[in-house]
Amino acid sequence: MRPETSAEISALESTLTTIEKVLDPREMSDRVRELEAQAADPGLWDDPDHAQQVTSELSHVQADLRRITDLRQRIDDLPIMYELAEEEDGDTSVADEELAELRREIDTLEVKTMLAGEYDAREAVINIRSGAGGVDAADWAEMLMRMYTRWAEKNGHKVDVYDISYAEEAGIKSATFVVHGDYMYGQLSVEQGAHRLVRISPFDNQGRRQTSFAEVEVLPVVETTDHIDIPDNEVRVDVYRSSGPGGQSVNTTDSAVRLTHIPTGIVVTCQNEKSQIQNKASAMRVLQAKLLEKKRQEERAELDALGAGGNASWGNQMRSYVLHPYQMVKDLRTNYEVNDPTKVLDGDIDGLLEAGIRWRMAQGEHAS
């Protein structure tokens, strides 16, 4: 085995050992046994919400335990793979591929151990708003929404769209959607901020270059334990008919709901469900998430904190996507660069997310 290969395997073993110290497979095994005992209780489903929490946590812990055990076994087997390959024909390409795959998987798992913020394990509410740039900005906001939904689809996470406000010519003025799955908030919270696009505008008949902006806000989904009480007299409820692009009616009843929180002026809309009751419940979840975020901001007194609502322009941009005159996506916080914007816009953002999480960790910040 080449000395550099041996050194890399040793480095990966060391990283995995550190991960094991953080996640503690023995403790995870004990937790699996506890949850299995709870899941076997015939009376578990007398309380459906609690039953859902138990089965969800059991599935999650079992998956993580299998992952750690599998990685440990594969890294232990790797030197043998190299030894056999060198003895047979000297072709170590299969072992090299396994080493590269292990490096990727261990790096990803290492990043997950950094998601230790109070709300990191939760699902995520994402709000996207078009900013400066006119019709190009509205089109850009829709491109960003597609980027996140494609990422979610590729990773097996369900997306529920709560509301879309379409722009007149093309694109969207705003959108609100939820990405379901464990640790979605922890991973996606690093996407908060202004995203800048530079390209030849498809809406300019002179083919001029256009710079446009969109703002991304990421919030943790509120749980019943968060104690965000909203008195009925503090919320104004307006109902209206749902509509699609160009004002086309997609519903013949007043099922869409707009909630206005009178003390703060926060407005939330939802029109994805056919039932007014369902839309009101979904809108209330988003309103609670925004109020929870406002409460957290006040507690730590950071005016520019998560969810404060930024101005999508030059001042607070966190990432640039350049399609012309060259091709590049660059995160301005981490300096992480990708030279294939098409792949990024098709949902290949794992590298950007991991770099953002590592940067946040280095800054001593958590999304809590």
VODO-799938 format. One record per residue (C-alpha): x negated, y, z negated; residue in one letter. Coordinates in pm, 1 decimal. Layout:
<sites>
      east     north        up  res
         X         Y         Z    a
...
</sites>
This chain:
<sites>
      east     north        up  res
       0.0       0.0       0.0    m
    -127.1     347.4      88.7    r
    -236.6     551.1    -214.5    p
       5.0     833.4    -125.9    e
     293.5     584.3    -103.9    t
     204.1     436.5    -441.0    s
     189.0     787.0    -590.0    a
     532.4     873.5    -448.5    e
     688.0     555.3    -589.6    i
     535.9     636.6    -929.9    s
     676.8     990.0    -911.5    a
    1024.3     856.1    -827.6    l
    1003.3     604.6   -1114.9    e
     916.7     890.1   -1349.2    s
    1208.6    1102.8   -1224.0    t
    1450.8     810.4   -1259.9    l
    1325.9     744.9   -1613.9    t
    1396.7    1108.6   -1701.4    t
    1745.3    1077.2   -1551.4    i
    1806.1     760.0   -1755.0    e
    1708.4     945.0   -2073.2    k
    1966.6    1213.2   -1993.6    v
    2250.8     983.9   -1883.4    l
    2167.5     694.5   -2123.6    d
    2284.3     373.8   -1946.1    p
    2321.2     191.2   -2281.0    r
    2558.9     456.8   -2409.6    e
    2742.7     446.8   -2076.8    m
    2785.9      67.9   -2111.9    s
    2932.5     117.4   -2459.6    d
    3170.8     381.5   -2321.1    r
    3280.6     147.1   -2041.3    v
    3370.4    -120.4   -2298.2    r
    3568.4     131.8   -2504.0    e
    3760.3     254.5   -2200.3    l
    3824.3     -99.1   -2075.2    e
    3977.3    -182.4   -2414.0    a
    4200.4     126.7   -2392.4    q
    4298.5      42.3   -2033.5    a
    4402.4    -307.1   -2141.1    a
    4642.7    -169.8   -2403.5    d
    5000.2    -246.5   -2285.2    p
    5123.0      81.5   -2431.6    g
    4871.2     297.6   -2245.1    l
    5117.3     412.8   -1979.3    w
    5367.5     531.8   -2239.7    d
    5169.2     855.0   -2206.1    d
    5100.2     886.5   -1828.5    p
    4872.8    1190.9   -1860.0    d
    4649.7    1019.2   -2115.7    h
    4654.5     696.2   -1911.9    a
    4541.1     889.8   -1604.7    q
    4253.6    1043.2   -1801.0    q
    4142.7     701.2   -1932.0    v
    4153.1     525.2   -1593.8    t
    3985.6     818.9   -1418.7    s
    3702.0     835.2   -1673.7    e
    3657.8     456.6   -1663.1    l
    3622.5     458.8   -1285.3    s
    3381.0     752.3   -1302.8    h
    3155.2     602.6   -1574.3    v
    3152.6     258.6   -1407.5    q
    3045.6     415.5   -1076.7    a
    2766.2     616.4   -1241.4    d
    2641.2     312.4   -1433.7    l
    2635.5      99.3   -1116.9    r
    2449.3     374.0    -937.1    r
    2173.7     402.3   -1201.0    i
    2138.1      23.5   -1230.8    t
    2119.0     -13.5    -853.1    d
    1855.5     261.5    -818.7    l
    1640.9     105.5   -1092.3    r
    1657.4    -236.6    -924.5    q
    1574.2     -94.5    -580.2    r
    1278.4     107.7    -704.1    i
    1144.7    -198.4    -890.0    d
    1175.1    -402.4    -567.9    d
    1003.4    -143.6    -348.0    l
     637.3    -240.4    -414.8    p
     728.1    -601.3    -329.5    i
     882.8    -485.4      -0.5    m
     556.9    -310.7      93.0    y
     348.2    -609.9     -15.3    e
     550.4    -855.2     194.7    l
     549.7    -624.2     496.6    a
     172.3    -581.9     483.1    e
     119.2    -957.5     446.4    e
     342.9   -1043.8     743.3    e
     272.9    -797.5    1024.7    d
     169.7    -470.6     865.2    g
     492.5    -298.3     977.5    d
     616.2    -104.8     673.7    t
     885.1      96.3     857.8    s
    1176.3     -74.2     674.6    v
    1010.9     -11.9     337.4    a
     938.3     348.1     440.5    d
    1306.5     398.9     523.2    e
    1406.7     254.8     185.5    e
    1159.3     487.6      11.8    l
    1302.9     789.6     194.0    a
    1659.2     685.0     107.1    e
    1566.2     632.7    -258.3    l
    1405.6     977.2    -265.0    r
    1727.7    1135.8    -134.9    r
    1954.1     945.2    -376.0    e
    1737.2    1011.3    -681.5    i
    1710.8    1381.6    -591.5    d
    2090.3    1399.6    -565.9    t
    2136.8    1221.2    -897.8    l
    1881.1    1448.0   -1062.3    e
    2083.0    1749.5    -949.6    v
    2397.1    1596.7   -1099.7    k
    2227.4    1577.1   -1441.5    t
    2192.7    1956.3   -1417.5    m
    2572.0    1996.2   -1410.3    l
    2614.4    2027.7   -1784.1    a
    2818.8    2347.9   -1799.1    g
    3141.7    2352.6   -1998.2    e
    3359.9    2335.0   -1686.2    y
    3121.4    2168.9   -1438.7    d
    3298.9    1830.8   -1441.2    a
    3627.9    1982.4   -1323.2    r
    3794.8    2016.9    -987.0    e
    3751.1    2345.9    -803.0    a
    3985.7    2620.4    -684.7    v
    3834.4    2807.7    -388.9    i
    3953.5    3149.5    -271.4    n
    3820.1    3287.7      56.3    i
    3884.8    3647.7     166.0    r
    3776.9    3815.7     487.6    s
    3565.5    4126.7     433.2    g
    3403.9    4390.5     652.2    a
    3404.3    4310.0    1022.9    g
    3764.0    4325.0    1145.2    g
    3888.0    4033.9    1354.6    v
    3542.4    3871.2    1344.2    d
    3556.2    3867.9     964.0    a
    3898.4    3700.8     970.7    a
    3765.2    3439.6    1211.8    d
    3459.0    3397.7     987.4    w
    3677.7    3339.4     680.4    a
    3855.5    3059.7     867.3    e
    3518.8    2909.8     973.2    m
    3409.4    2902.7     607.5    l
    3732.2    2732.7     503.8    m
    3671.9    2466.6     768.2    r
    3311.5    2425.1     644.8    m
    3424.4    2347.1     289.6    y
    3713.1    2122.4     392.0    t
    3483.8    1928.3     628.3    r
    3229.0    1885.9     345.5    w
    3504.8    1758.5     117.8    a
    3633.8    1513.9     380.7    e
    3285.2    1375.5     446.6    k
    3239.2    1314.1      75.5    n
    3581.4    1156.4      24.2    g
    3737.4    1445.8    -168.8    h
    4099.6    1542.5    -113.4    k
    4181.8    1906.8     -39.4    v
    4517.1    2071.8    -116.0    d
    4577.8    2405.1      57.0    v
    4790.8    2630.4    -163.5    y
    4812.4    2938.8      53.0    d
    4687.6    3085.8     381.0    i
    4743.8    3443.1     495.4    s
    4683.8    3451.6     870.5    y
    4536.1    3754.6    1046.0    a
    4723.1    3901.7    1343.2    e
    4472.8    3835.0    1622.1    e
    4270.4    3538.4    1495.4    a
    4146.9    3377.9    1176.3    g
    4272.2    3434.6     822.6    i
    4288.8    3722.3     579.5    k
    4264.9    3485.5     282.6    s
    4310.1    3125.0     173.4    a
    4337.5    2937.4    -155.3    t
    4276.4    2564.2    -182.3    f
    4178.8    2302.0    -439.4    v
    3900.3    2046.1    -391.8    v
    3980.1    1738.1    -599.6    h
    3714.7    1517.3    -758.5    g
    3474.3    1501.7   -1049.8    d
    3212.1    1777.6   -1071.5    y
    3356.5    1973.0    -778.0    m
    3340.0    2298.2    -972.9    y
    2984.0    2232.1   -1088.0    g
    2869.9    2168.5    -732.4    q
    3069.8    2432.7    -547.3    l
    3037.8    2715.2    -800.5    s
    2701.0    2806.6    -645.2    v
    2893.3    2910.2    -329.2    e
    3032.0    3216.2    -507.7    q
    2952.9    3544.5    -334.6    g
    2949.6    3721.0       2.0    a
    2866.5    3514.9     311.1    h
    2733.3    3707.2     613.7    r
    2765.9    3598.2     976.5    l
    2565.5    3743.0    1267.4    v
    2668.9    3636.9    1618.7    r
    2778.1    3752.7    1961.8    i
    3142.0    3836.1    1901.7    s
    3385.5    3616.2    2096.3    p
    3636.1    3901.0    2057.5    f
    3418.1    4171.3    2217.6    d
    3453.4    4183.9    2596.6    n
    3114.1    4355.4    2616.7    q
    2946.0    4062.2    2439.4    g
    2792.2    4269.6    2162.6    r
    2641.8    4131.8    1846.0    r
    2865.4    4155.7    1540.3    q
    2794.9    4127.2    1166.3    t
    3089.7    4019.2     952.9    s
    3146.5    3920.4     591.9    f
    3370.5    3695.8     385.7    a
    3394.4    3658.7       9.2    e
    3405.4    3317.1    -160.5    v
    3536.4    3280.5    -516.0    e
    3515.2    2945.5    -700.5    v
    3711.2    2872.1   -1019.5    l
    3750.3    2563.6   -1239.7    p
    4093.3    2400.6   -1239.8    v
    4268.3    2475.3   -1567.7    v
    4350.1    2184.3   -1799.1    e
    4610.9    2168.3   -2073.9    t
    4339.1    2200.6   -2338.8    t
    4242.1    2549.7   -2218.4    d
    4527.4    2724.5   -2403.6    h
    4599.4    2990.8   -2145.5    i
    4947.0    3108.0   -2246.9    d
    5129.6    3339.4   -2008.4    i
    5454.8    3484.2   -2147.7    p
    5737.8    3486.5   -1893.4    d
    5784.5    3861.6   -1932.9    n
    5425.7    3919.9   -1812.4    e
    5481.8    3754.0   -1474.9    v
    5689.9    3888.3   -1186.3    r
    5810.1    3615.0    -951.7    v
    5891.1    3698.0    -587.8    d
    6013.7    3440.6    -337.1    v
    6000.9    3462.4      42.0    y
    5994.0    3245.4     349.8    r
    5672.9    3064.2     439.7    s
    5520.7    3163.7     770.6    s
    5245.6    3045.5     998.9    g
    5025.6    3214.5    1262.6    p
    5193.9    3500.0    1446.1    g
    5476.9    3516.7    1195.0    g
    5627.2    3188.7    1312.5    q
    5862.2    3055.7    1046.5    s
    5764.4    2716.1     912.8    v
    6043.6    2704.8     657.0    n
    6403.9    2814.5     673.6    t
    6440.1    2869.0     298.5    t
    6279.8    3111.3      54.3    d
    6034.3    2854.2     -81.5    s
    5709.0    3052.7     -82.9    a
    5623.0    3209.5    -419.6    v
    5422.7    3517.0    -516.1    r
    5328.2    3561.3    -882.3    l
    5211.9    3898.4   -1013.6    t
    5054.3    3907.8   -1359.7    h
    5173.8    4249.2   -1476.4    i
    4903.7    4325.9   -1741.7    p
    4611.8    4257.1   -1505.5    t
    4762.7    4308.3   -1161.3    g
    4639.2    3965.5   -1045.7    i
    4849.4    3835.0    -756.0    v
    4869.2    3468.5    -652.7    v
    5072.9    3317.7    -369.1    t
    5153.0    2960.4    -271.4    c
    5350.1    2835.7      28.8    q
    5217.9    2487.8     104.9    n
    5504.0    2294.7     -56.3    e
    5863.3    2272.1      67.7    k
    5999.6    2321.2    -282.5    s
    6004.0    2660.5    -452.1    q
    5953.5    2484.8    -787.1    i
    5639.9    2305.5    -659.7    q
    5501.3    2626.3    -512.2    n
    5560.5    2811.3    -839.1    k
    5381.9    2536.5   -1034.9    a
    5083.1    2544.0    -798.2    s
    5065.6    2924.4    -805.3    a
    5081.3    2917.9   -1185.8    m
    4778.7    2681.8   -1196.1    r
    4576.8    2925.2    -984.7    v
    4690.3    3221.1   -1196.7    l
    4587.8    3035.6   -1512.2    q
    4245.4    2963.1   -1356.5    a
    4199.1    3332.7   -1277.4    k
    4304.0    3439.0   -1627.9    l
    4075.3    3178.1   -1783.4    l
    3790.9    3317.8   -1574.5    e
    3876.6    3673.1   -1679.0    k
    3871.3    3564.7   -2043.2    k
    3528.7    3403.9   -1996.1    r
    3397.0    3719.8   -1828.7    q
    3510.4    3933.3   -2119.2    e
    3352.0    3696.4   -2369.1    e
    3010.7    3723.0   -2206.8    r
    3057.6    4083.8   -2088.4    a
    2913.3    4033.4   -1741.7    e
    3083.7    4259.4   -1491.9    l
    2941.4    4077.2   -1193.2    d
    3022.4    3729.3   -1326.7    a
    3197.2    3448.1   -1147.2    l
    3541.9    3537.8   -1020.8    g
    3507.5    3909.0   -1090.4    a
    3610.8    3976.3    -732.8    g
    3332.0    4121.3    -524.2    g
    3310.9    4346.7    -223.1    n
    3225.2    4134.2      78.7    a
    2961.8    4356.3     237.7    s
    2583.5    4408.4     242.2    w
    2558.6    4475.9    -131.4    g
    2619.6    4132.6    -282.0    n
    2556.2    3888.9       0.3    q
    2419.5    3551.7    -109.4    m
    2377.7    3374.7     225.7    r
    2325.9    3467.5     590.0    s
    2436.5    3258.7     888.0    y
    2266.4    3379.2    1206.2    v
    2383.0    3241.9    1542.0    l
    2217.6    3512.1    1757.7    h
    1945.4    3609.3    1850.4    p
    1808.5    3300.2    1670.9    y
    1965.1    3007.9    1481.5    q
    1930.8    2996.2    1103.6    m
    2119.2    2970.6     775.6    v
    1931.4    3120.2     481.1    k
    2034.7    3135.7     116.9    d
    1908.1    3467.0     -14.3    l
    1882.8    3347.4    -376.7    r
    1695.0    3022.3    -322.3    t
    1526.8    3102.5      14.1    n
    1650.0    2759.4     131.0    y
    1671.4    2761.4     511.6    e
    1842.2    2541.8     771.5    v
    1773.1    2582.7    1141.8    n
    2094.7    2417.2    1258.2    d
    2394.1    2641.2    1173.3    p
    2628.7    2414.4    1371.1    t
    2568.7    2123.8    1131.7    k
    2612.3    2352.0     829.9    v
    2938.9    2493.2     962.1    l
    3056.3    2136.6    1021.4    d
    3022.4    2066.2     648.8    g
    2658.8    1960.6     610.1    d
    2591.5    2181.2     306.4    i
    2450.3    1930.5      53.9    d
    2098.5    2073.4      81.4    g
    2228.1    2427.2      20.0    l
    2433.8    2310.7    -278.3    l
    2143.4    2119.8    -435.2    e
    1906.5    2413.4    -386.6    a
    2164.1    2644.0    -547.1    g
    2210.6    2416.8    -848.6    i
    1833.2    2384.9    -898.1    r
    1798.7    2764.3    -868.1    w
    2073.1    2819.4   -1124.5    r
    1906.2    2573.6   -1360.5    m
    1573.0    2753.7   -1319.1    a
    1744.4    3084.7   -1396.8    q
    1869.3    2936.3   -1722.4    g
    2225.4    2978.2   -1598.1    e
    2518.1    2737.1   -1602.3    h
    2859.1    2780.6   -1453.9    a
    3002.6    2774.9   -1802.1    s
</sites>
